[in-house]
Amino acid sequence: MSKSNKPWVNIAVPLISVICGLLLGAIIMLVSGHDPIAGYGAMLKGAFGRPYNIGEVLRLATPIILTGLGFSVANAAGFFNIGLAGQALAGWIAAVAIGMSFPDLPKLILIPLAIVVGALAGALWAGIAGVLKAQFGTSEVIVTIMLNYTLLYISNHLVRHVFTQDKDATPILGANASLRVEWLTKLTQGSRLNLGIFLAIIMIGLVWLLMNRTTTGFELRSVGLNPDASTYAGMNAKKNIILAMLISGALAGLGGVVDGLGTFQNLYILSAAPSIGFDGLAVSLLGGGNPIGIFFSALLFGVLKIGGLSMPGGANVPSEIVDIVIASIIFFVGISYAIRFIIDKLSSKKVVTKGGV
């Protein structure tokens, strides 16, 4: 997403995209004979009506923040990492495997070990695409899509024939391997909110520092803007391509760790790659690649998805409307150039009018 010389425009574009998406959802509700005010009211109540709902909003947003950060790093370096789902699944598998293999390790050792191994698994899976891109110029989009499917079937094989014998899910992990803690569960009245939320917040700060306050971040952004000029300036473009994908994959892997050790606490047969990968991509685009923007965008997705579950019962509105709203928001983000063009035209006209006066 391009940036404007006017900082307020970079905030206005995603806000306009969200408003347009919500308005389109309201129009569809009206056309289909439903009350949009009642529908969105039920959504807000379903998201904020009680502590459990708030906990679930934060729980759903947590892995999406991490995969969104992963996409933002790769995107800043000029790559469209569509393999976040597979990289998240790699982290999920690795973390659960560690939890199953060392159930008697103290929690203070087992949890950090599982987190590190999960991040490394995501990094290695993304690194395949990074190496192929750097050495042979292959399309990271095609490679990462194929890697998503590859790991999906590897994961299902592991569940049925390695971790278990012809079962559809592994056993629930022990308490020492779980990211859930009693005080968070009590605070949110039984939600699945877990320590992953603090991991996501830490990563927001670290990614911001990496991309804005370090030489490595400067080089990654430079390669994304112009790899030839970066090479001419003495930067190692190939090294930065691989590094960007490794960091991106590690962050996505952490998203899978949070789902594996926190939300589900096991690994099960999947019919598709985890949705947190594609949601993270959308959240990153909506947040403009900014870590703070990604945080708020992920919260919005949490509100829409968790709150949307209450729409059928609370207002007789199909929950599929939520998917339409999310798709619409992403559509308007996708045409952000048009929104920026309109804003620039209106701003120019306002300046001319004032000048004439």
C-alpha positions in Angstrom: 0.0 0.0 0.0 1.5 3.3 -1.0 2.1 6.0 1.6 1.0 9.6 1.3 3.0 12.7 2.2 0.1 13.6 4.4 0.1 11.3 7.5 -3.6 11.8 8.1 -4.4 10.3 4.7 -2.7 7.0 5.7 -5.1 6.8 8.7 -8.1 8.0 6.7 -7.8 5.3 3.9 -8.3 2.3 6.2 -11.0 4.0 8.2 -12.9 4.8 4.9 -12.4 1.2 3.8 -13.9 -0.1 7.1 -16.8 2.4 6.9 -17.5 1.5 3.3 -17.4 -2.2 4.1 -19.9 -1.8 7.0 -22.2 0.4 4.8 -22.2 -2.3 2.1 -23.0 -4.9 4.7 -25.9 -2.7 5.9 -27.2 -2.3 2.3 -27.1 -6.1 1.8 -29.0 -6.6 5.1 -31.7 -4.0 4.0 -32.0 -5.6 0.5 -32.4 -9.1 2.1 -35.1 -7.9 4.5 -33.1 -7.5 7.7 -32.5 -4.6 10.1 -28.9 -3.5 9.8 -29.1 -1.5 13.1 -30.3 -4.6 14.9 -27.7 -6.7 13.1 -24.8 -4.5 14.1 -26.2 -4.0 17.5 -26.2 -7.8 18.0 -22.7 -8.0 16.7 -21.4 -5.4 19.2 -23.3 -7.1 22.1 -21.8 -10.4 21.0 -18.3 -8.9 21.0 -18.5 -6.8 24.2 -21.6 -8.0 26.1 -19.7 -9.8 28.8 -16.1 -10.6 29.8 -16.1 -14.0 28.0 -16.9 -12.3 24.7 -14.1 -9.7 25.1 -11.7 -12.5 26.0 -12.6 -14.4 22.8 -12.2 -11.3 20.7 -8.7 -10.8 22.1 -8.0 -14.6 21.7 -9.0 -14.6 18.1 -7.0 -11.4 17.4 -3.8 -12.7 18.9 -2.5 -15.1 16.3 -3.8 -12.8 13.5 -1.6 -10.0 14.9 1.5 -12.3 14.7 0.8 -13.5 11.1 -0.1 -9.9 10.1 3.3 -8.8 11.4 4.9 -11.6 9.5 3.3 -10.4 6.3 4.3 -6.8 6.9 8.0 -7.7 7.2 8.0 -9.6 3.9 5.9 -7.0 2.2 8.2 -4.2 3.3 11.0 -6.1 1.6 9.0 -6.4 -1.6 7.6 -9.9 -1.2 4.0 -11.1 -1.1 4.2 -13.9 1.4 0.9 -15.8 0.8 2.3 -18.8 2.7 1.6 -17.5 6.2 -1.0 -20.3 6.7 1.6 -23.0 6.0 4.2 -21.3 8.1 1.7 -20.9 11.0 0.9 -24.6 10.7 4.6 -25.5 10.8 4.8 -23.6 14.1 1.7 -25.3 15.4 3.0 -28.8 14.6 6.4 -28.1 16.1 5.0 -26.6 19.3 2.6 -29.4 19.9 5.3 -32.0 19.1 7.5 -30.4 21.8 4.6 -30.3 24.3 3.9 -34.0 23.7 7.5 -35.1 23.8 8.5 -33.3 27.0 5.3 -33.2 29.2 7.2 -33.4 32.5 9.5 -30.4 31.8 8.7 -27.4 34.1 6.4 -24.9 32.5 9.0 -22.1 32.6 11.3 -24.2 30.4 8.8 -26.0 28.2 6.8 -23.0 27.1 9.8 -20.9 25.9 11.3 -24.1 24.3 8.0 -24.7 22.4 7.8 -21.0 21.3 11.4 -21.0 20.0 11.0 -24.3 18.2 7.7 -23.2 16.7 9.2 -19.9 15.5 12.1 -21.8 13.9 9.8 -24.2 12.2 7.8 -21.3 10.6 11.1 -19.6 9.6 12.5 -22.7 8.0 9.3 -23.3 6.0 9.3 -19.7 4.8 13.0 -20.0 4.1 12.4 -22.5 1.4 10.6 -19.8 -0.7 13.2 -17.2 0.3 16.2 -19.3 -0.9 14.4 -20.2 -4.2 13.5 -16.5 -4.7 17.0 -15.3 -3.9 18.9 -17.9 -5.9 16.7 -18.6 -8.9 14.2 -15.7 -9.0 11.2 -18.0 -8.5 7.8 -16.5 -7.7 7.3 -16.5 -3.9 3.5 -16.5 -4.4 3.5 -19.8 -6.3 6.0 -21.5 -4.1 4.3 -20.5 -0.8 0.9 -21.5 -2.1 2.2 -25.0 -2.9 4.0 -25.2 0.4 0.7 -24.4 2.2 -0.8 -27.5 0.6 2.3 -29.6 1.2 2.3 -28.9 4.9 -1.4 -29.4 5.2 -1.1 -33.0 4.1 2.0 -33.6 6.1 0.2 -32.3 9.2 -2.8 -34.6 8.6 -0.4 -37.6 8.1 1.4 -36.8 11.3 -1.8 -36.6 13.3 -3.1 -40.0 12.0 0.0 -42.0 11.7 2.8 -40.5 13.9 1.3 -38.6 16.8 -1.7 -41.1 17.1 -2.9 -44.3 15.5 -5.7 -43.5 13.1 -7.2 -40.8 15.3 -8.4 -37.4 14.2 -6.7 -35.4 16.9 -3.8 -35.6 19.3 -4.4 -35.8 23.1 -4.9 -32.4 24.9 -1.5 -31.2 26.1 -0.7 -31.1 29.7 -0.8 -28.0 31.9 3.0 -27.5 31.6 2.7 -27.1 27.8 -0.4 -24.8 27.8 -0.4 -21.1 27.3 -3.6 -20.8 29.3 -3.3 -19.4 32.8 -6.0 -19.5 35.5 -6.1 -15.8 36.2 -6.8 -14.9 32.6 -9.5 -17.6 32.3 -11.1 -16.3 35.5 -10.8 -12.6 34.4 -12.6 -13.4 31.2 -15.1 -15.8 32.7 -13.9 -19.0 31.0 -12.7 -17.7 27.6 -9.7 -19.2 25.8 -7.6 -16.0 26.1 -4.1 -17.0 27.0 -0.5 -15.7 27.4 -0.2 -15.4 23.6 -1.7 -11.9 23.8 1.5 -10.7 25.7 3.7 -12.5 23.1 1.8 -10.6 20.3 2.3 -7.3 22.1 6.0 -7.9 22.6 6.3 -8.8 18.9 4.6 -5.6 17.9 7.2 -3.6 19.7 10.1 -5.7 18.4 8.9 -5.5 14.8 8.5 -1.7 15.0 12.0 -1.4 16.4 13.4 -3.7 13.8 11.9 -2.0 10.8 12.3 1.6 12.0 15.3 1.8 14.3 17.9 -0.8 12.9 20.2 -1.0 10.0 18.7 -4.4 9.1 15.2 -2.9 8.9 16.5 -0.1 6.7 18.1 -2.6 4.4 15.0 -4.7 4.2 12.9 -1.7 3.3 15.5 -0.6 0.8 15.5 -3.9 -1.0 11.7 -3.7 -1.2 11.9 -0.3 -2.8 14.6 -1.0 -5.3 16.8 -4.2 -5.1 19.1 -3.0 -7.9 19.9 0.3 -6.2 20.3 -1.5 -2.9 22.9 -3.8 -4.4 24.7 -0.9 -6.0 24.8 0.8 -2.6 26.6 -2.3 -1.2 23.7 -4.1 0.4 23.4 -7.9 -0.1 20.0 -8.2 -1.8 20.0 -12.0 -1.7 20.8 -12.1 2.0 18.0 -9.7 2.7 15.5 -11.6 0.6 16.2 -14.7 2.6 16.3 -12.8 5.9 12.9 -11.1 5.3 11.3 -14.5 4.6 12.9 -16.1 7.7 11.6 -13.3 9.9 8.2 -13.4 8.3 7.9 -17.1 8.7 9.1 -17.0 12.3 6.3 -14.5 13.2 3.7 -16.6 11.4 5.1 -19.7 13.2 4.4 -17.9 16.5 0.8 -17.4 15.4 0.6 -21.2 15.0 2.2 -21.7 18.4 -0.5 -19.6 20.0 -3.2 -21.6 18.4 -1.6 -24.9 19.2 -0.7 -24.3 22.8 -3.3 -21.7 23.7 -6.5 -21.9 21.7 -6.8 -25.6 20.9 -4.0 -27.2 23.0 -3.6 -30.0 20.5 -3.3 -30.7 16.7 -6.2 -32.2 14.7 -7.1 -33.1 11.1 -7.6 -30.0 9.1 -9.6 -29.7 5.9 -7.7 -26.5 4.9 -4.7 -24.5 6.0 -5.3 -22.3 9.1 -7.4 -19.2 8.4 -5.1 -17.1 10.6 -2.7 -17.0 7.6 -5.0 -15.3 5.2 -6.6 -13.2 7.9 -3.2 -12.0 8.9 -2.5 -11.0 5.3 -5.8 -9.0 5.2 -5.1 -7.4 8.6 -1.6 -6.3 7.5 -3.0 -4.7 4.4 -5.8 -2.9 6.3 -3.2 -1.7 8.9 -0.9 -0.4 6.2 1.9 -2.7 7.4 2.3 -0.6 10.5 2.5 -2.8 13.7 0.1 -0.5 15.6 -2.3 -0.5 12.7 -2.1 -4.3 12.5 -3.0 -4.5 16.2 -6.2 -2.5 15.8 -7.1 -4.2 12.5 -6.8 -7.6 14.2 -9.1 -6.4 17.0 -11.6 -5.3 14.4 -11.5 -8.8 12.8 -12.0 -10.2 16.3 -15.0 -8.0 16.9 -16.5 -8.9 13.5 -15.9 -12.6 13.7 -16.8 -13.2 17.4 -19.6 -10.6 17.4 -21.0 -12.0 14.1 -21.7 -15.3 15.8 -24.5 -13.5 17.8 -26.2 -12.0 14.7 -28.4 -15.0 13.8 -29.8 -15.4 17.3 -29.8 -11.7 18.3 -31.2 -10.2 15.1 -32.1 -13.1 12.8 -29.3 -11.9 10.5 -27.2 -14.6 8.7 -23.6 -14.7 10.1 -22.4 -14.9 6.5 -23.0 -11.1 6.4 -19.8 -10.8 8.5 -17.8 -12.5 5.7 -19.3 -10.1 3.2 -18.3 -7.2 5.4 -14.7 -8.4 5.8 -14.4 -9.1 2.1 -15.8 -5.7 1.3 -13.3 -4.0 3.7 -10.4 -5.8 2.0 -11.9 -4.9 -1.4 -11.8 -1.2 -0.5 -8.3 -1.6 0.9 -7.4 -3.1 -2.4 -8.6 0.0 -4.3 -6.9 2.3 -1.8 -5.3 4.1 -4.8 -8.7 5.2 -5.9 -9.6 6.4 -2.4 -6.3 8.3 -2.2 -7.0 9.8 -5.6 -10.4 11.1 -4.5 -9.0 12.5 -1.3 -6.2 14.3 -3.1 -8.7 15.7 -5.6 -10.9 17.0 -2.8 -7.9 18.4 -1.0 -6.6 20.2 -4.1 -10.1 21.6 -4.8 -10.3 22.9 -1.2 -6.8 24.5 -1.5 -7.8 26.2 -4.8 -11.0 27.5 -3.3 -9.2 29.0 -0.4 -6.6 30.5 -2.6 -9.2 32.1 -4.8 -10.9 33.6 -1.8 
